[in-house]
Amino acid sequence: MQAFLATLPEYSSRDKLSFLFAEFPAERTAANSTSFDSALGFWAGAVQAATARGLLLAATDHGPSALACQCMQLHRRFAAHGMAPLGMDTVLTALVASGAWVRLEDFMAGERSAAAWLVNTLMIAPLSWTLGKLVGTRPKPPTETRQILVCKQLVSAAAEAVMDHLDKTSAFSTDRIMDLADFESLCNASGAFQQPVSALDMRLVLKHLKSDGRAAFELAEAADAAKRGERRGDVIKMAAGRRRDANLGVSETDRGVVTIKATIRTLAAQTAKMDERIQELDQQTRKALTSKLRVRALALLRQRKAVEAASGQRMSSLETLEGILRKIQGSETEAEILSAFDSGTAVLRSLVSDKNLSVERVEATMADLADALAEAADTEQAFEAGKTAVLDAHGVQVDDGELEAELDALMERDRVSQLEGRLADLSVAAEAVPASKETEMDPAGDVVAGTAERVAQDGDAGASADKQRDKKEPKREMVAA
């Protein structure tokens, strides 16, 4: 508890502790509402956090709990520096009045019979109240009673964590039928508790789930279980997913499944212990042989054979029960598949009927589509024929060969014009260069001629390339079209 208190920042400040440890006002008013709510909020959170860690209800007749706290001397659990909070009774009373916390007997009231509830509500409670009025006694403060308070928020959060883990790990409905030992393993594996779950916390979670319509259970009385020395008769059935069923109950089939699963668990534990015993006897036999104790070695070997035979029988029974459980699960899967087939068939038939789908309608629709496509093709051909007739009537007749020849002539004129321009530029450049002695008699025209020859060759090469490109262009245009 002290380690938990050390994590609270308020406990590191004397000034804050003086404010929090002070007595609450007699009543909450507009003048003190801020300080009243601040102190009440702190203590409500501190009590809930300590409860979740299992610090406020130790091992008692109710068992340790991470969902409930005991009121007796609760203020002393939060003591520090020789002081204890004086307003803890006010805090507990406010928590109960708000409905966030309830007395254990009220939370578990649903497990009592209707007659017992009526007697307590209509007779015992009124008589106690009347007697207190006549005698003039006041009820004891909560911290002076052994009253157990249950935090509804913690119970709800634990139940949700348990159901979430079950939804993730269960594949068959048999995984949702269990005894108390299986439910204990489920609670511990869910991570809902910071310590191993207690019997009280399991009952609180089960009561919450039952009230919510997500669980049904039959728990054997403690006295009967003690007589048998085992937890036989405990049957817990969890609803699938988030479904809530107020009529959810335990059937004979559920009891049979629990019996099979409990027997499998028992046989598995027995065979494991027998295997350990066999190994132990084998080692003892070897030691006896080493010590040359032949008689003892024979006795140990005889025991090992007997244990092996018993282990073989239990192993055979275990395999049979596991096979039965697998068949139950397989039958469930097959039933679900058949149900899905039925649902799919009904939906398909309904869809076909609603959409008026039939072979005759499909054939008629496809015939209409073929006629429409044929009419469209005829219309397109008529349009092209009419367009050609209009062009012919106006004397617009164009030969593709003539267009190609005219285009080649235009391109040739463009190349000749470009060549002449380049020759003129080279002639001007050659006249500007002075002649050397070796080339005094060589006119610049020879240089120009050689250059012109190269230009002409370049022009021919360009023309050839242009022709090749012109031949490819129509192909590209056809592909693009």
C-alpha positions as CSV (number, residue, x, y, z in Angstrom):
1,M,0.0,0.0,0.0
2,Q,2.8,2.4,0.8
3,A,4.4,1.8,-2.6
4,F,1.1,2.7,-4.2
5,L,0.7,5.9,-2.1
6,A,4.2,6.9,-3.1
7,T,3.0,7.0,-6.8
8,L,0.4,9.7,-5.9
9,P,1.8,13.2,-6.5
10,E,-0.4,14.6,-3.8
11,Y,1.4,12.6,-1.2
12,S,4.6,14.4,-1.9
13,S,3.2,17.7,-0.7
14,R,2.4,18.5,2.9
15,D,0.1,21.4,1.9
16,K,-1.9,19.2,-0.4
17,L,-2.2,16.4,2.2
18,S,-3.4,18.9,4.8
19,F,-6.2,20.0,2.4
20,L,-7.1,16.4,1.4
21,F,-6.9,15.0,5.0
22,A,-9.2,17.7,6.4
23,E,-12.8,16.9,7.3
24,F,-15.4,17.5,4.6
25,P,-18.0,20.3,5.2
26,A,-21.3,19.1,6.6
27,E,-22.9,19.7,3.2
28,R,-21.9,20.8,-0.2
29,T,-22.9,24.4,-1.0
30,A,-22.2,26.9,-3.8
31,A,-19.5,28.5,-1.7
32,N,-17.5,25.3,-1.1
33,S,-18.4,23.3,-4.2
34,T,-15.0,23.7,-5.9
35,S,-12.9,22.4,-2.9
36,F,-15.6,19.8,-2.0
37,D,-15.6,18.3,-5.6
38,S,-11.8,18.5,-5.8
39,A,-11.3,16.5,-2.6
40,L,-14.1,14.1,-3.4
41,G,-12.7,13.4,-6.9
42,F,-9.2,12.7,-5.6
43,W,-10.3,10.2,-3.0
44,A,-12.8,8.5,-5.4
45,G,-10.0,8.0,-7.9
46,A,-7.5,6.9,-5.2
47,V,-9.9,4.3,-3.7
48,Q,-10.7,2.9,-7.1
49,A,-7.1,2.7,-8.2
50,A,-6.1,0.9,-4.9
51,T,-9.0,-1.5,-5.2
52,A,-7.9,-2.4,-8.8
53,R,-4.6,-3.4,-7.4
54,G,-6.2,-5.7,-4.8
55,L,-5.0,-3.5,-1.9
56,L,-8.3,-2.8,-0.1
57,L,-9.7,-6.3,0.4
58,A,-7.2,-8.9,1.6
59,A,-7.8,-12.6,2.1
60,T,-11.0,-12.8,4.1
61,D,-14.1,-15.0,4.0
62,H,-14.8,-13.2,0.7
63,G,-11.3,-13.7,-0.6
64,P,-9.0,-11.1,-2.0
65,S,-10.5,-8.8,-4.6
66,A,-9.5,-6.4,-7.3
67,L,-13.1,-5.3,-7.7
68,A,-14.3,-4.5,-4.2
69,C,-13.0,-2.9,-1.0
70,Q,-13.7,-3.3,2.7
71,C,-14.8,-0.2,4.5
72,M,-13.5,-1.2,8.0
73,Q,-10.6,1.2,8.9
74,L,-10.3,2.2,5.3
75,H,-9.1,5.7,6.2
76,R,-6.1,4.2,8.0
77,R,-5.0,2.5,4.8
78,F,-4.4,5.9,3.3
79,A,-2.6,7.3,6.4
80,A,0.7,9.3,5.9
81,H,3.0,11.2,8.3
82,G,1.0,10.0,11.3
83,M,-2.3,11.4,9.8
84,A,-5.3,9.8,8.3
85,P,-8.0,11.4,6.1
86,L,-10.9,12.5,8.2
87,G,-13.4,12.6,5.4
88,M,-13.3,9.0,4.2
89,D,-16.8,8.3,5.6
90,T,-18.2,11.2,3.5
91,V,-16.4,9.8,0.5
92,L,-17.8,6.3,0.8
93,T,-21.3,7.6,1.5
94,A,-21.1,9.8,-1.7
95,L,-19.8,6.9,-3.8
96,V,-22.7,4.7,-2.7
97,A,-25.2,7.5,-3.2
98,S,-24.0,8.1,-6.7
99,G,-24.5,4.5,-7.7
100,A,-20.8,4.1,-8.7
101,W,-20.3,1.7,-5.8
102,V,-22.8,-0.7,-4.4
103,R,-22.9,-2.9,-1.3
104,L,-21.8,-6.5,-2.0
105,E,-25.1,-7.9,-0.8
106,D,-27.0,-5.6,-3.1
107,F,-24.8,-6.5,-6.1
108,M,-25.3,-10.2,-5.6
109,A,-29.0,-9.8,-4.7
110,G,-30.0,-11.4,-8.0
111,E,-28.6,-14.7,-6.8
112,R,-31.0,-14.8,-3.9
113,S,-34.5,-16.3,-4.2
114,A,-37.4,-14.0,-4.7
115,A,-38.8,-15.0,-1.3
116,A,-35.6,-14.0,0.5
117,W,-35.5,-10.7,-1.3
118,L,-39.1,-9.9,-0.4
119,V,-38.5,-10.8,3.3
120,N,-35.4,-8.6,3.4
121,T,-37.1,-5.7,1.6
122,L,-40.5,-5.7,3.1
123,M,-39.9,-7.0,6.6
124,I,-36.3,-6.9,7.9
125,A,-35.2,-3.5,6.4
126,P,-38.3,-1.6,7.6
127,L,-38.2,-3.2,11.1
128,S,-34.5,-2.2,11.4
129,W,-35.2,1.4,10.4
130,T,-38.2,1.6,12.8
131,L,-36.2,0.2,15.7
132,G,-33.4,2.7,15.0
133,K,-35.8,5.5,15.1
134,L,-37.4,4.4,18.4
135,V,-34.1,3.7,20.2
136,G,-32.5,6.8,18.8
137,T,-29.4,5.2,17.5
138,R,-27.6,6.4,14.4
139,P,-26.1,4.1,11.8
140,K,-22.4,3.4,12.2
141,P,-20.1,5.3,9.8
142,P,-18.9,3.1,6.9
143,T,-15.3,2.9,8.2
144,E,-16.6,1.3,11.4
145,T,-18.4,-1.5,9.6
146,R,-17.3,-4.6,7.8
147,Q,-19.3,-3.6,4.8
148,I,-18.0,-4.6,1.3
149,L,-18.4,-2.2,-1.5
150,V,-18.2,-3.2,-5.2
151,C,-17.0,-0.8,-7.9
152,K,-19.3,-1.2,-10.8
153,Q,-16.9,0.4,-13.3
154,L,-14.1,-2.1,-12.4
155,V,-16.5,-5.0,-12.7
156,S,-17.7,-3.9,-16.1
157,A,-14.2,-3.3,-17.4
158,A,-13.1,-6.8,-16.2
159,A,-16.1,-8.4,-17.8
160,E,-15.5,-6.7,-21.1
161,A,-11.8,-7.8,-21.1
162,V,-12.8,-11.4,-20.4
163,M,-15.4,-11.4,-23.2
164,D,-13.0,-9.8,-25.7
165,H,-10.4,-12.5,-25.0
166,L,-13.0,-15.2,-25.3
167,D,-14.2,-13.9,-28.7
168,K,-10.6,-13.9,-29.9
169,T,-9.7,-17.4,-28.8
170,S,-12.9,-19.4,-29.2
171,A,-13.6,-21.2,-32.5
172,F,-16.5,-23.4,-31.5
173,S,-19.5,-23.1,-29.2
174,T,-18.0,-25.7,-27.0
175,D,-15.2,-23.2,-26.2
176,R,-17.9,-21.0,-24.6
177,I,-19.1,-23.8,-22.3
178,M,-16.9,-24.4,-19.3
179,D,-16.7,-25.1,-15.6
180,L,-15.3,-22.7,-12.9
181,A,-11.8,-24.0,-13.4
182,D,-11.9,-23.1,-17.1
183,F,-13.4,-19.7,-16.3
184,E,-10.7,-19.0,-13.8
185,S,-8.1,-19.7,-16.5
186,L,-10.0,-17.5,-18.9
187,C,-10.0,-14.6,-16.5
188,N,-6.3,-14.9,-15.8
189,A,-5.4,-15.1,-19.5
190,S,-7.6,-12.1,-20.4
191,G,-5.3,-9.6,-18.6
192,A,-8.3,-8.1,-16.7
193,F,-6.7,-8.6,-13.3
194,Q,-3.3,-7.5,-12.1
195,Q,-3.1,-10.6,-9.9
196,P,-4.6,-14.1,-10.0
197,V,-8.4,-13.8,-10.0
198,S,-10.1,-14.7,-6.7
199,A,-13.4,-16.7,-6.3
200,L,-15.2,-13.4,-5.3
201,D,-14.1,-11.6,-8.4
202,M,-15.1,-14.5,-10.6
203,R,-18.6,-14.4,-9.1
204,L,-18.8,-10.6,-9.5
205,V,-17.9,-10.9,-13.2
206,L,-20.3,-13.8,-13.8
207,K,-23.1,-11.9,-12.0
208,H,-22.5,-8.8,-14.2
209,L,-22.5,-10.9,-17.4
210,K,-25.6,-12.7,-16.3
211,S,-27.4,-9.5,-15.6
212,D,-26.3,-8.3,-19.0
213,G,-27.7,-11.4,-20.8
214,R,-24.3,-12.6,-21.9
215,A,-23.8,-15.5,-19.5
216,A,-25.7,-18.3,-17.7
217,F,-24.3,-20.5,-15.0
218,E,-25.0,-23.1,-12.4
219,L,-22.4,-23.2,-9.6
220,A,-22.3,-26.1,-7.1
221,E,-22.6,-25.1,-3.5
222,A,-19.3,-24.9,-1.6
223,A,-20.4,-27.6,0.9
224,D,-21.3,-30.0,-1.9
225,A,-18.0,-29.3,-3.6
226,A,-16.1,-29.9,-0.4
227,K,-17.8,-33.2,0.1
228,R,-16.8,-34.4,-3.4
229,G,-13.4,-32.9,-3.1
230,E,-13.7,-31.4,-6.6
231,R,-15.5,-28.7,-8.6
232,R,-18.1,-30.9,-10.2
233,G,-21.4,-29.5,-11.2
234,D,-20.1,-26.1,-12.2
235,V,-21.5,-25.1,-15.6
236,I,-20.9,-21.7,-17.2
237,K,-22.2,-20.8,-20.7
238,M,-21.1,-17.6,-22.4
239,A,-23.0,-15.9,-25.2
240,A,-21.4,-15.6,-28.6
241,G,-20.0,-12.2,-29.6
242,R,-22.0,-9.2,-28.3
243,R,-25.3,-10.9,-28.4
244,R,-27.5,-10.5,-25.3
245,D,-30.1,-13.1,-24.5
246,A,-32.2,-12.7,-21.4
247,N,-33.4,-16.3,-21.8
248,L,-29.9,-17.8,-22.0
249,G,-29.7,-20.9,-19.9
250,V,-27.8,-24.1,-19.3
251,S,-29.1,-27.3,-21.0
252,E,-28.3,-30.9,-20.6
253,T,-26.1,-30.8,-23.7
254,D,-24.1,-28.0,-22.0
255,R,-23.7,-30.2,-18.9
256,G,-22.5,-33.1,-21.0
257,V,-19.9,-30.9,-22.8
258,V,-18.6,-29.7,-19.4
259,T,-18.4,-33.2,-18.1
260,I,-16.4,-34.3,-21.2
261,K,-14.0,-31.4,-21.0
262,A,-13.5,-31.8,-17.2
263,T,-12.8,-35.5,-17.7
264,I,-10.3,-34.8,-20.4
265,R,-8.5,-32.3,-18.2
266,T,-8.4,-34.8,-15.3
267,L,-7.1,-37.7,-17.5
268,A,-4.5,-35.4,-19.0
269,A,-3.2,-34.5,-15.6
270,Q,-3.3,-38.2,-14.4
271,T,-1.3,-39.4,-17.5
272,A,1.3,-36.6,-17.0
273,K,1.8,-37.7,-13.4
274,M,2.0,-41.4,-14.4
275,D,4.7,-40.5,-17.0
276,E,6.7,-38.8,-14.2
277,R,6.2,-41.9,-12.0
278,I,7.4,-44.2,-14.8
279,Q,10.5,-42.1,-15.3
280,E,11.1,-42.1,-11.5
281,L,10.7,-45.9,-11.3
282,D,13.0,-46.4,-14.2
283,Q,15.7,-44.4,-12.5
284,Q,15.3,-46.3,-9.3
285,T,15.5,-49.6,-11.1
286,R,18.8,-48.6,-12.7
287,K,20.2,-47.5,-9.4
288,A,19.1,-50.9,-7.9
289,L,20.8,-52.8,-10.7
290,T,24.0,-50.7,-10.2
291,S,23.9,-51.6,-6.5
292,K,23.3,-55.2,-7.4
293,L,19.9,-55.3,-5.6
294,R,18.2,-57.7,-7.9
295,V,15.1,-58.3,-5.8
296,R,14.5,-54.6,-5.4
297,A,15.1,-54.0,-9.1
298,L,12.5,-56.7,-10.0
299,A,9.9,-55.1,-7.6
300,L,10.5,-51.6,-9.1
301,L,10.3,-53.0,-12.6
302,R,7.0,-54.7,-11.7
303,Q,5.6,-51.4,-10.4
304,R,6.7,-49.6,-13.6
305,K,4.9,-52.2,-15.7
306,A,1.7,-51.7,-13.7
307,V,1.9,-47.9,-14.0
308,E,2.5,-48.2,-17.7
309,A,-0.5,-50.4,-18.1
310,A,-2.7,-48.0,-16.1
311,S,-1.3,-45.0,-18.1
312,G,-2.1,-46.8,-21.4
313,Q,-5.7,-47.3,-20.3
314,R,-6.1,-43.7,-19.3
315,M,-4.4,-42.6,-22.5
316,S,-6.8,-44.7,-24.5
317,S,-9.8,-43.1,-22.6
318,L,-8.3,-39.7,-23.2
319,E,-8.0,-40.2,-26.9
320,T,-11.6,-41.5,-27.1
321,L,-13.0,-38.4,-25.2
322,E,-11.0,-36.1,-27.3
323,G,-12.3,-37.8,-30.4
324,I,-15.9,-37.3,-29.2
325,L,-15.3,-33.6,-28.5
326,R,-13.8,-33.2,-32.0
327,K,-16.8,-34.9,-33.5
328,I,-19.1,-32.6,-31.6
329,Q,-17.2,-29.6,-32.9
330,G,-17.1,-31.0,-36.4
331,S,-20.9,-31.6,-36.3
332,E,-21.4,-28.0,-35.2
333,T,-19.2,-26.8,-38.1
334,E,-21.1,-28.9,-40.6
335,A,-24.4,-27.6,-39.2
336,E,-23.2,-24.0,-39.6
337,I,-22.1,-24.7,-43.1
338,L,-25.5,-26.3,-44.0
339,S,-27.3,-23.4,-42.4
340,A,-25.2,-21.0,-44.5
341,F,-26.0,-23.0,-47.7
342,D,-29.7,-22.8,-46.8
343,S,-29.5,-19.0,-46.2
344,G,-27.5,-18.5,-49.5
345,T,-30.0,-20.5,-51.5
346,A,-33.0,-18.6,-50.0
347,V,-31.3,-15.3,-50.8
348,L,-30.4,-16.3,-54.3
349,R,-33.9,-17.4,-55.0
350,S,-35.3,-14.2,-53.5
351,L,-33.0,-12.1,-55.6
352,V,-33.9,-14.0,-58.8
353,S,-37.5,-13.6,-58.1
354,D,-37.3,-9.9,-57.1
355,K,-35.2,-9.0,-60.2
356,N,-37.4,-11.1,-62.6
357,L,-34.4,-13.1,-63.8
358,S,-35.3,-16.0,-66.1
359,V,-33.9,-17.8,-69.1
360,E,-36.6,-16.5,-71.4
361,R,-36.0,-12.9,-70.3
362,V,-32.2,-13.2,-70.8
363,E,-32.6,-14.7,-74.3
364,A,-35.1,-12.0,-75.3
365,T,-32.8,-9.3,-74.0
366,M,-29.8,-10.7,-75.9
367,A,-31.9,-10.9,-79.1
368,D,-33.0,-7.3,-78.8
369,L,-29.3,-6.3,-78.2
370,A,-28.2,-8.1,-81.4
371,D,-31.0,-6.4,-83.4
372,A,-30.0,-3.0,-82.0
373,L,-26.3,-3.5,-82.9
374,A,-27.3,-4.6,-86.4
375,E,-29.4,-1.5,-86.8
376,A,-26.6,0.7,-85.6
377,A,-24.2,-0.8,-88.2
378,D,-26.7,-0.3,-91.0
379,T,-27.2,3.3,-89.9
380,E,-23.4,3.9,-89.9
381,Q,-23.1,2.5,-93.4
382,A,-26.0,4.6,-94.7
383,F,-24.4,7.7,-93.3
384,E,-21.0,7.0,-95.0
385,A,-22.7,6.3,-98.3
386,G,-24.7,9.5,-98.1
387,K,-21.6,11.6,-97.2
388,T,-19.8,10.2,-100.3
389,A,-22.8,11.0,-102.5
390,V,-22.8,14.6,-101.2
391,L,-19.1,15.0,-102.0
392,D,-19.5,13.6,-105.5
393,A,-22.5,15.9,-106.2
394,H,-20.4,18.9,-105.4
395,G,-17.5,17.8,-107.5
396,V,-15.2,17.3,-104.5
397,Q,-13.2,14.2,-105.6
398,V,-9.8,13.8,-104.1
399,D,-7.2,11.2,-105.2
400,D,-4.9,10.2,-102.4
401,G,-2.0,9.6,-105.0
402,E,-2.2,13.2,-106.2
403,L,-2.2,14.5,-102.6
404,E,1.0,12.4,-101.9
405,A,2.7,13.8,-105.0
406,E,1.8,17.4,-104.2
407,L,3.1,16.9,-100.6
408,D,6.4,15.5,-101.9
409,A,6.8,18.5,-104.3
410,L,6.2,21.0,-101.5
411,M,8.8,19.3,-99.3
412,E,11.4,19.2,-102.2
413,R,11.0,23.0,-102.7
414,D,11.5,23.5,-99.0
415,R,14.8,21.5,-99.1
416,V,16.1,23.3,-102.2
417,S,15.4,26.6,-100.6
418,Q,17.2,25.6,-97.4
419,L,20.2,24.3,-99.5
420,E,20.5,27.6,-101.4
421,G,20.5,29.6,-98.2
422,R,23.3,27.5,-96.8
423,L,25.4,27.8,-100.0
424,A,25.1,31.6,-99.9
425,D,26.2,31.7,-96.3
426,L,29.3,29.5,-97.1
427,S,30.3,31.7,-100.1
428,V,30.3,34.8,-98.0
429,A,32.4,33.1,-95.4
430,A,34.9,31.9,-98.0
431,E,35.4,35.4,-99.5
432,A,36.3,36.7,-96.1
433,V,39.2,34.3,-95.7
434,P,42.7,35.6,-97.2
435,A,44.5,33.2,-99.6
436,S,47.9,31.8,-98.6
437,K,50.9,31.4,-100.9
438,E,50.2,27.7,-101.5
439,T,46.7,28.5,-102.5
440,E,47.2,31.9,-104.3
441,M,46.2,30.3,-107.6
442,D,43.5,28.2,-106.0
443,P,40.3,30.2,-106.1
444,A,38.1,30.2,-103.1
445,G,35.4,28.8,-105.3
446,D,37.1,25.3,-105.0
447,V,36.6,25.4,-101.3
448,V,33.1,26.6,-101.7
449,A,32.5,23.9,-104.3
450,G,33.8,21.1,-102.0
451,T,31.7,22.5,-99.2
452,A,28.8,22.8,-101.5
453,E,29.2,19.2,-102.5
454,R,29.2,18.1,-98.9
455,V,26.1,20.2,-98.3
456,A,24.4,18.7,-101.3
457,Q,25.3,15.2,-99.9
458,D,23.9,16.2,-96.6
459,G,20.8,17.5,-98.3
460,D,20.4,14.3,-100.2
461,A,20.8,12.3,-97.0
462,G,18.2,14.6,-95.3
463,A,15.8,14.2,-98.2
464,S,16.2,10.4,-98.0
465,A,15.5,10.5,-94.3
466,D,12.5,12.7,-94.8
467,K,11.1,10.3,-97.4
468,Q,11.5,7.4,-95.0
469,R,9.8,9.4,-92.3
470,D,7.0,10.4,-94.7
471,K,6.4,6.8,-95.6
472,K,6.2,5.9,-91.8
473,E,3.8,8.8,-91.0
474,P,0.8,7.4,-92.8
475,K,1.3,4.1,-90.9
476,R,1.3,5.9,-87.5
477,E,-1.7,7.9,-88.5
478,M,-3.5,4.7,-89.4
479,V,-2.5,3.1,-86.1
480,A,-3.6,6.2,-84.2
481,A,-6.9,6.2,-86.1
